[in-house]
Amino acid sequence: MYKEIRLSGFGGQGIGLAGVLLGRAAALYGGFEAVMTQAYGPEARGGASSANLIIGDELIDYPFVQQPDILVAMSQEAYVKFRPTSKSAAQVLIDGDLVTPFPEDSVCAIPATRLAEGLGRRIVANVIMVGFFTRQTGILSREAVEQSLTESLRPKLVPLNLKAFAAGYEYTG
């Protein structure tokens, strides 16, 4: 059994790092098999960006996400582009201030960018979304993702990112 996950947004939002953090949490600290691929437009910042993960409890024989079970969209462009490629019953997580979902779509929303601004650093919106993802999906434990954060980031960045993770994880709307 495995889950296909697509994290998406625009370049500069840290989508790739969010994928790395979740993939490491799964493979190194969560006892799962995991693979990740990334895609981004030719622009370094502002172009479409996605991190595609497969997390499972058995060997993964094909490393590319085809129809995500879970879609995270942190920009309108990413949502419009990737929602049609996701399963119709996919769990959809959005930055509610940046994404307006299709009227027929059921989504879980968090104001990740606004919460990040409240922490003083807009750049941690991706980690807030990682916390929200962790809580909403239940695939990975909080401890596994926090350990991934602690081990993956430079020591001086860890305290702020742990605060950002907690803000997303504990968000109740």
C-alpha positions, -999 to 999 in steps of 0.1 A, spaced: 0 0 0 13 34 -9 3 71 -13 11 93 -42 16 129 -31 21 161 -51 33 193 -34 29 223 -57 33 260 -58 56 285 -75 94 287 -75 107 303 -44 81 289 -20 103 260 -9 82 232 -25 113 211 -31 125 215 5 90 205 17 92 173 -4 127 165 9 116 170 46 86 147 41 106 121 21 134 120 47 108 118 75 92 88 58 123 69 48 147 77 76 125 82 107 91 68 98 99 33 87 85 37 52 98 34 16 98 67 -2 109 82 -35 107 119 -46 110 136 -79 109 174 -86 97 195 -115 99 232 -120 96 257 -149 126 274 -165 122 304 -142 141 301 -109 115 320 -90 78 325 -99 75 295 -123 55 264 -116 71 240 -91 62 206 -78 77 179 -56 62 144 -61 65 118 -34 55 82 -31 54 69 4 46 33 12 51 3 33 64 -19 5 90 -15 -23 81 12 -48 85 -2 -83 77 30 -102 91 63 -89 68 88 -107 35 101 -93 7 95 -118 -26 103 -100 -20 118 -66 -40 107 -36 -30 139 -19 -25 173 -35 -9 203 -17 -13 235 -36 3 267 -25 -5 288 -56 -36 292 -78 -16 283 -109 -4 250 -93 -40 242 -81 -55 248 -116 -27 228 -132 -25 198 -109 -60 193 -95 -73 177 -127 -44 152 -126 -52 141 -91 -77 114 -81 -112 128 -79 -114 118 -42 -79 131 -35 -73 149 -2 -65 185 -12 -46 209 11 -43 245 0 -30 279 12 -64 294 17 -52 330 11 -36 322 -22 -58 295 -37 -95 296 -46 -107 260 -51 -131 249 -77 -167 252 -64 -172 214 -65 -140 206 -47 -137 197 -10 -104 211 4 -86 216 37 -73 252 39 -47 269 60 -35 305 56 2 293 55 17 324 41 -2 347 65 9 325 95 45 327 82 43 364 81 31 364 117 63 345 126 83 372 109 95 351 79 72 345 49 98 319 37 86 294 63 51 291 47 63 258 32 72 244 67 38 255 80 22 236 52 44 205 61 30 207 96 -6 210 83 1 181 59 14 160 88 -16 166 110 -43 163 82 -30 132 65 -18 112 95 7 93 73 38 105 92 43 111 129 49 145 142 82 132 158 95 118 125 89 151 107 104 172 135 135 149 134 137 154 97 136 192 101 162 191 129 186 169 109 180 185 75 184 222 82 213 243 94 212 245 132 205 283 132 174 277 111 159 249 133 142 269 160 121 291 136 113 261 114 101 240 144 79 270 154 65 271 118 60 233 118 41 236 151 19 264 138 8 243 108 4 211 129 -17 228 156 -38 250 132 -75 245 138 -89 272 115 
